[in-house]
Each structure stands twice: as C-alpha cells, then as structure tokens.
C-alpha cells in the first residue's frame, strides 16, 4: 500500500536534515539533497515496517498542510 507522507527538509551548514511530522522520531541527514531524500525514504520504510496496519492507519490518517508565509520583520 502506498501512503503520502509529509517530509520536511532543511539545509544547514552541514548538509541537509529531513524529518517526518507524521512519524515521531523519524529523521535523517545527508550531505546532498539527493542523499537525504534516499535516506528519509529508507528511514520511513524501516519505521513503517515496525508498525501494525492499524498503527499505520492511525499515524498516517492525519492531514498536515505546509505553507510558506511572507512576513515583515522589524
């Protein structure tokens, strides 16, 4: 079964950091954007493999919306 899972990727001085708000504690890092994408897919698969179907349905039934807002500072 396929699920859509929200992933947040942040760039910092050491590369990239990714986490899944849907899956508490599911996170990884990588030197490049491509590497962090591969790593987070692997982390998600490992995380989901440890869960029952009922747990997956409960965790992945949330709808998380992301949006970029422009704000004035100062």
Protein Blocks (a to p, Z undefined) as FASTA:
>chain_A
ZZdddddddddfklpadddfklghiacddfbfklmmmmmmmmmmmmmmmpcfklmmmmmm
pccddddddddeZZ
